[in-house]
Amino acid sequence: MVEARKAQNPAGPEFLTTADIIEIDITADAAMAKLDLIRNEKRIFTDYLLFYKFDEGWRIVGKIYHRLP
């Protein structure tokens, strides 16, 4: 899907998507983050990310989301 969109519009997207960090909670080697994704000044998704700190650094180990109508 991404490749098809790039082929249709090689100059890039016509809109900017940004993320607002709502919350971060860290306990030792585990963490969670809540993010709102915003496109054209409208919140479109809320993401919930789970992180774990491995020897190589922090990695996302789980994700769920809510899509707004």
ZAGU-863949 format. One line per 2 residues: their letters; for each residue x negated, y, z of N, C-alpha, C, O, CB. Coordinates in nm, 4 decimals. Atoms other than C-alpha are relative to their C-alpha. Glycine has a CB too. Layout:
N
A	X/Y/Z/X/Y/Z/X/Y/Z/X/Y/Z/X/Y/Z; ...
***
This chain:
69
MV	-0.0819/-0.1177/0.0000/0.0000/0.0000/0.0000/-0.0878/0.1262/0.0000/-0.0595/0.2222/-0.0716/0.0940/-0.0014/0.1205; 0.0896/-0.1153/-0.0068/-0.2846/0.2401/0.0882/-0.0678/0.0226/-0.1344/-0.0770/0.1360/-0.1813/-0.1055/-0.0197/0.1104
EA	0.0675/-0.0128/0.1294/-0.4667/0.1692/-0.2371/0.0955/0.0538/-0.1069/0.0553/0.1342/-0.1910/-0.0573/-0.1359/-0.0440; -0.0977/-0.0488/0.0979/-0.1485/0.2283/-0.4391/0.0246/0.1494/0.0192/0.0358/0.2235/-0.0785/0.1329/-0.0781/0.0122
RK	-0.0203/-0.1433/-0.0262/-0.0952/0.5653/-0.2694/-0.1206/0.0815/-0.0443/-0.1057/0.1909/-0.0986/0.0274/0.0241/0.1492; 0.1206/-0.0701/0.0445/-0.4576/0.6629/-0.3347/-0.0026/0.0126/-0.1526/-0.0435/0.1155/-0.2064/-0.1263/-0.0736/0.0495
AQ	-0.0014/-0.0032/0.1458/-0.4147/0.5732/-0.7019/0.1010/0.1027/-0.0515/0.0762/0.1689/-0.1522/0.0324/-0.1391/-0.0560; -0.1024/-0.0953/0.0410/-0.0981/0.7844/-0.7260/-0.0427/0.1446/0.0266/-0.0044/0.2355/-0.0470/0.1305/-0.0297/0.0724
NP	0.0389/-0.1364/-0.0383/-0.2584/1.0859/-0.5567/-0.1460/0.0012/0.0450/-0.1737/0.0064/0.1648/0.0923/0.0544/0.1132; 0.1417/0.0059/-0.0369/-0.6402/1.0763/-0.5706/-0.0509/0.1229/0.0753/-0.1545/0.1156/0.1412/-0.0820/-0.0185/-0.1230
AG	0.0426/-0.1227/-0.0692/-0.6632/1.4336/-0.4347/0.0296/-0.0067/0.1497/-0.0186/0.0774/0.2256/0.0696/0.1223/-0.0610; -0.0313/0.0134/-0.1423/-0.5253/1.3164/-0.0999/0.1453/0.0296/0.0293/0.2218/0.0651/-0.0603/-0.0876/0.0915/0.0818
PE	-0.1405/-0.0206/-0.0368/-0.2019/1.3519/0.0914/0.0391/0.1474/-0.0071/-0.0448/0.2369/0.0035/0.0263/-0.0538/0.1406; -0.0524/-0.1356/0.0064/0.0182/1.6569/0.0599/0.0343/0.0534/0.1378/0.0787/0.1675/0.1504/0.1221/0.0048/-0.0889
FL	-0.0364/-0.0388/-0.1357/0.0693/1.6695/0.4355/-0.1115/-0.0420/0.0947/-0.1938/-0.1276/0.0624/0.1355/-0.0634/0.0421; 0.0990/0.0304/-0.1019/-0.1420/1.6575/0.7467/0.0670/-0.0752/0.1142/0.1706/-0.0323/0.1651/-0.0680/0.1290/0.0514
TT	-0.0493/0.0749/-0.1148/-0.0839/1.3968/1.0154/-0.0993/0.0195/0.1133/-0.2195/-0.0003/0.0960/0.0192/-0.1521/-0.0339; 0.0846/-0.0198/-0.1166/-0.2167/1.4749/1.3613/0.0512/-0.0865/0.1142/0.1628/-0.1381/0.1089/-0.0039/0.1490/0.0413
AD	-0.0384/0.0778/-0.1183/-0.2086/1.2953/1.6961/-0.0201/0.0855/0.1238/-0.1253/0.1469/0.1420/-0.0823/-0.1321/0.0102; 0.0096/-0.0637/-0.1308/-0.1374/1.4477/2.0346/-0.0171/-0.1089/0.1047/0.0642/-0.2010/0.1125/0.1256/0.0879/0.0301
II	0.0210/0.0963/-0.1080/-0.2805/1.2524/2.3275/0.0893/0.0410/0.1162/0.0730/0.1493/0.1724/-0.1512/-0.0065/0.0437; -0.0960/-0.0287/-0.1052/-0.0021/1.2367/2.5846/-0.0526/-0.0474/0.1352/-0.0385/0.0217/0.2360/0.1345/-0.0660/-0.0311
EI	0.0457/0.0579/-0.1267/-0.1610/1.0127/2.8473/-0.1133/-0.0981/-0.0251/-0.1138/-0.1708/-0.1244/0.1163/-0.0702/0.0733; 0.1070/0.1005/-0.0010/-0.4769/0.8134/2.9146/-0.0135/-0.0484/0.1433/-0.0187/0.0319/0.2365/-0.1371/0.0583/-0.0546
DI	0.0165/0.0590/-0.1329/-0.5124/0.5754/3.2082/-0.1113/-0.1043/-0.0094/-0.1031/-0.1975/-0.0894/0.1349/-0.0643/0.0524; 0.1157/0.0902/0.0017/-0.8439/0.3971/3.2794/-0.0145/-0.0639/0.1363/-0.0131/0.0046/0.2387/-0.1301/0.0753/-0.0393
TA	0.0296/0.0754/-0.1210/-0.9021/0.1260/3.5377/-0.1147/-0.0953/-0.0321/-0.0962/-0.1971/-0.0989/0.1265/-0.0776/0.0521; 0.1206/0.0817/0.0234/-1.2554/-0.0160/3.5310/-0.0208/-0.0207/-0.1499/-0.0456/0.0763/-0.2215/0.0113/-0.1378/0.0724
DA	0.0266/0.0317/0.1406/-1.2935/-0.1917/3.1912/0.1259/-0.0066/-0.0854/0.1192/-0.0495/-0.2006/-0.0727/-0.1307/-0.0095; -0.1253/0.0018/0.0748/-0.9273/-0.1586/3.0845/0.0579/0.1416/-0.0047/0.0386/0.2213/0.0871/0.1016/-0.0994/0.0640
AM	-0.0597/-0.1323/0.0137/-0.7381/0.1447/2.9565/0.1215/-0.0074/-0.0907/0.1378/-0.1010/-0.1690/-0.1024/0.1010/-0.0550; -0.1129/-0.0154/0.0906/-0.4181/0.2549/2.7878/0.0109/0.1462/-0.0394/-0.0283/0.2358/0.0353/0.1321/-0.0502/0.0650
AK	-0.0205/-0.1366/0.0481/-0.3324/0.5595/2.5808/0.1362/0.0081/-0.0670/0.1797/-0.0850/-0.1347/-0.1131/0.0429/-0.0985; -0.1270/-0.0291/0.0669/-0.0033/0.7092/2.4671/-0.0242/0.1194/-0.0911/-0.0734/0.2231/-0.0465/0.1163/0.0288/0.1037
LD	0.0228/-0.1028/0.1006/-0.0157/0.9169/2.1473/0.1287/0.0309/-0.0749/0.2069/-0.0597/-0.1038/-0.1093/-0.0436/-0.0979; -0.1070/-0.0384/0.0908/0.2426/1.1121/1.9503/-0.0629/0.0362/-0.1334/-0.1543/0.1186/-0.1390/0.0841/0.1188/0.0573
LI	0.0469/-0.0332/0.1342/0.1812/1.1202/1.5749/0.0972/0.0986/-0.0615/0.2185/0.0776/-0.0600/-0.0139/-0.1273/-0.0887; -0.0805/-0.1111/0.0486/0.3043/1.4377/1.4106/-0.0342/0.0262/-0.1467/-0.1511/0.0370/-0.1836/-0.0232/0.1274/0.0862
RN	0.0175/-0.0309/0.1424/0.3563/1.5046/1.0394/0.0966/0.1126/-0.0352/0.2156/0.1060/-0.0045/0.0249/-0.1269/-0.0906; -0.0821/-0.1163/0.0376/0.4824/1.8354/0.9027/0.0746/0.0561/0.1208/0.1925/0.0901/0.1119/0.1004/-0.0384/-0.1104
EK	-0.0519/-0.0568/-0.1241/0.5387/1.9575/1.2606/0.1162/-0.0802/0.0590/0.1939/-0.0276/0.1387/0.0443/0.1419/-0.0241; -0.1058/0.0864/-0.0524/0.7728/1.6641/1.3331/-0.0636/-0.1280/0.0556/-0.1444/-0.1921/-0.0117/0.1056/-0.0336/-0.1113
RI	0.0502/0.1238/-0.0604/0.6960/1.3756/1.5724/0.0632/-0.1180/-0.0734/0.1855/-0.1278/-0.0830/0.0318/-0.0057/0.1542; -0.0509/0.1129/0.0781/0.7251/1.0546/1.3690/-0.0211/-0.1345/0.0688/0.0555/-0.2279/0.0450/-0.0662/-0.0023/-0.1354
FT	0.0282/0.1240/-0.0714/0.5740/0.7843/1.5938/-0.0508/0.0328/0.1397/-0.1109/0.1379/0.1618/-0.1030/-0.0863/-0.0771; 0.0716/0.0022/-0.1267/0.4759/0.7251/1.9535/-0.0739/-0.1328/0.0040/-0.0122/-0.2389/-0.0051/0.0974/0.0176/0.1244
DY	0.0844/0.1193/-0.0066/0.1851/0.4785/1.9776/-0.0432/-0.0250/0.1438/-0.0723/0.0684/0.2185/-0.1237/0.0149/-0.0917; 0.0537/0.0438/-0.1283/0.0846/0.2825/2.2870/-0.1163/-0.0936/-0.0310/-0.0972/-0.2013/-0.0875/0.1103/-0.0709/0.0892
LL	0.1213/0.0766/0.0309/-0.2737/0.1542/2.2625/-0.0599/-0.0565/0.1275/-0.0646/0.0112/0.2302/-0.1036/0.0880/-0.0733; 0.0709/0.0637/-0.1110/-0.4505/-0.0912/2.4940/-0.1458/-0.0169/-0.0399/-0.1759/-0.0593/-0.1515/0.0643/-0.1378/0.0376
FY	0.1440/0.0062/0.0252/-0.8300/-0.0811/2.5201/-0.0669/-0.0907/0.1029/-0.0190/-0.1061/0.2152/-0.0626/0.1417/0.0039; 0.0853/0.0740/-0.0922/-1.0944/-0.3057/2.6739/-0.1444/0.0370/-0.0299/-0.1830/0.0499/-0.1460/0.0226/-0.1545/-0.0123
KF	0.1403/-0.0378/0.0177/-1.4584/-0.2138/2.7308/-0.0860/-0.1252/-0.0025/-0.1050/-0.1915/0.0995/-0.0466/0.0960/0.1125; 0.0917/0.1122/0.0200/-1.6877/-0.4823/2.5904/-0.1432/0.0509/0.0121/-0.1644/0.1710/0.0288/0.0233/-0.0681/-0.1386
DE	0.1403/-0.0404/-0.0053/-2.0683/-0.4787/2.5997/-0.0333/0.1009/-0.1100/-0.1184/0.1877/-0.0907/-0.0907/-0.1225/-0.0121; 0.0255/-0.0888/0.1132/-2.0599/-0.3000/2.2603/0.0735/0.1330/0.0118/0.0453/0.2256/-0.0642/0.0396/-0.0681/-0.1284
GW	-0.0779/-0.1229/-0.0162/-1.8152/-0.0333/2.3816/0.1492/-0.0279/0.0042/0.1919/-0.1433/0.0079/-0.0309/0.0971/-0.1126; -0.1457/0.0105/-0.0070/-1.4412/0.0352/2.3921/0.0571/-0.0478/-0.1326/0.0155/-0.0027/-0.2393/0.0619/0.1349/0.0385
RI	-0.0691/0.0521/0.1185/-1.2186/-0.1572/2.1487/0.1494/-0.0049/0.0271/0.1923/-0.0341/0.1388/-0.0532/-0.1412/-0.0385; -0.1444/0.0152/-0.0106/-0.8450/-0.1481/2.0826/0.0322/-0.1497/-0.0044/-0.0099/-0.2199/-0.0963/0.0742/0.0779/-0.1148
VG	-0.0346/0.1418/-0.0054/-0.7037/-0.4877/2.1828/0.1501/-0.0236/-0.0161/0.1937/-0.1378/-0.0305/-0.0474/-0.0597/0.1310; -0.1443/0.0147/0.0192/-0.3308/-0.4193/2.1499/0.0633/0.1330/-0.0360/0.0130/0.2396/-0.0006/0.0657/-0.0569/0.1258
KI	-0.0705/-0.1219/0.0394/-0.0846/-0.1733/2.0027/0.1468/-0.0326/-0.0203/0.1824/-0.1336/-0.0811/-0.0612/0.0615/-0.1289; -0.1409/0.0011/0.0360/0.2881/-0.1184/1.9992/0.0376/0.1435/-0.0315/-0.0358/0.2361/0.0033/0.0900/-0.0602/0.1147
YH	-0.0392/-0.1347/0.0374/0.4787/0.1794/1.8646/0.1519/0.0114/-0.0024/0.2245/-0.0880/-0.0048/-0.0594/0.0377/-0.1366; -0.1415/-0.0307/0.0192/0.8166/0.3446/1.8436/0.0084/0.1000/-0.1142/-0.0560/0.2049/-0.1114/0.0666/0.0565/0.1317
RL	-0.0182/-0.0906/0.1148/0.9221/0.5021/1.5157/0.1249/0.0825/0.0238/0.2315/0.0290/0.0540/0.0105/-0.0792/-0.1353; -0.1124/-0.0909/-0.0219/1.1451/0.8040/1.5475/0.0816/0.0143/-0.1277/0.0264/0.0097/-0.2377/-0.0498/0.1379/0.0477
P	-0.0865/-0.0111/0.1196/1.4426/0.8463/1.3142/-0.0248/0.1283/-0.0765/0.0393/0.1526/-0.1787/0.1471/-0.0072/0.0399
***
